[in-house]
Amino acid sequence: MMFFFPAFPTAVLFGPARIVNSFGLFAVMTRGRYEIEFQGTADGRTWIAYPFAYKPQDPLKRPGIYAPYQPRLDWNLWFASLAPWEENRWVMNVEAKLLEGSPPVLRLFAADPFANRRPVAVRSVLWQYWFTKQGERGWWRRELKGTFAPDVRSR
């Protein structure tokens, strides 16, 4: 007789029959959702986020579905958030290209918050996100964890 245990992993339950397994890139997901955000400043004091087209960012914006494609920058930033910046030095390259106003890099974002001017510095920060609970406003709660990588500044 087989019993159903809701908290019991399916792969373990059906393992002896060899019909399922937990092999795969995402057999185990991370517990926390961390996201890297790029920000620029025109005055050295007020930081403005470069808006993403697909990732969580605005707590009031509902999550989107973007199948079957995965936006490459967004995807790679999620992986980068799981390790120190030194293992993902390309994040600083993105910062430098944003500082330059590189059109190909700016097209990876939903908009350029510095469309009529260039920032004097660009940085990357790390946020942790959670879905809101019933009754809370918006779709996301987020907490700033701090700077992700060193900022780049114009000379």
N, C-alpha and C positions, 0 to 999 in steps of 0.2 A: 504494500500500500504506500502511495506517495503522498506526502503532505506538502501544502503550499505555505511557505514562510515569506511574508512580504519583504522582510529586510534581508533575506538570504540571496546572495548573488546568483543570478540565473546560470552563469557559466559553471559555478560549483555544483549547483543542483543537477544540471544535466551533463556534467562532466563525464560520469561513467558511461554514458551513452555515446560519447564522442561526437555529438552533433553541434556543439557550440564551444567557443572558447573566448578568452578575453584578449586575444592577440590583436594588435592594431596600434596605430599611432596614438589614439586617445582611449586606451583601455582604462586609464586612470587620469582623471582631470584634476586640475589644481583646485584647492579649496577657496582661495581668494582670487578676486579678479583685479588685477593691477593693469593700469593703462598709463602709457607715456604720453604727455602732451607737450607740444612745442609752443613756446611763447616768445613774443618779441616786445621790445620797448623802444619808443621814439625819444623818451626823455630820461631814461635810466632809472625811473621810479615806478611807473605804471606799466604792468606787464599785460599784454593782450594775447589771448590764445589764437593760434591758427586753427580754424575750425575743420574738423574731419567730416568727410561725407558719410562715413559708414560706422565708425567706432562710437561707443558711448562717450559722451562728453557733456552735453547739456542735460542736467538732471530732469528737465521737464520734457525732453524729447523721447518718444517711445522708441524702443529698439526696432531696427529694420530687418528685413530678410533680403539677402542679396545672393541667392542661389541662382545658378550653380557656380557663380564666380566668387572668388575670395580676393578682395582688394589687397594687393601685394604689400604695400607699405603698412597698412593696418595690421595685417597678419603678422608681418615680421616684427612690428613694434610690440605685439602681445608677447611673442617669444622673448624679445629683448628685455621686457620688463621682469622676466623670471631670473635674470642673472645680473651681475654688476656691469656697469657701463663699459668697463675695460674689456669685457668679452664681446662687446657690440660697438666697436669704435665707429662703425658706419653711422650711428646716431649723431655723432659730432659732425660727420660729413653733411648730414641733412641740415643741421644747425647752420653750418657754414654756407651752404647753398641758399638757405632762406635769408641769411644776412646779405648775400649777394643779390637776392631777388631773382634767382634762377627760374625762368619760365617752366622748364620741364618739371622741376621739383614743386613749384607752386601749383601746378596742375594736379598734383596728388592730393590737394586739399580742396575743401568745398569753396573756399574764398581766400583772398589775400587781404588781411586786415590792414595792410600798409600799402594799398594800391597806388596811392599818390606820392608815397615817399618810402624810403628804406629805413628799417629799424637800425638803431645804433648797437643793439645786442640781441642775441637770440639764446634761449636756454631751453632745457627739457626738464620737466618735473614729473614726478610719479604720483598718481592718484590710486586709491583703492575704491572700488565700486561694489555696491550691493543693490539688489532690487529692493524697492520700497516695500513695506508691509501694507496690508490692506488698511485704508484709512489715512495713510501718509500721502502727502502731495508729491506729484511727479512720478517718474518711473525709476529713478536711481537716487541713491544716497551716495555721496562720495566724500572721501577724506584725503586731504593733501598729505602725502608722506614725506615730501621734501624734494630736493633737487635730484635729478637722475644723473645727469652728466654735467661737466663744467660748461659754462656759457662761452659763447664766442662774441667778440666785440670788434667793431670797426676801429681802424687805427686813426 
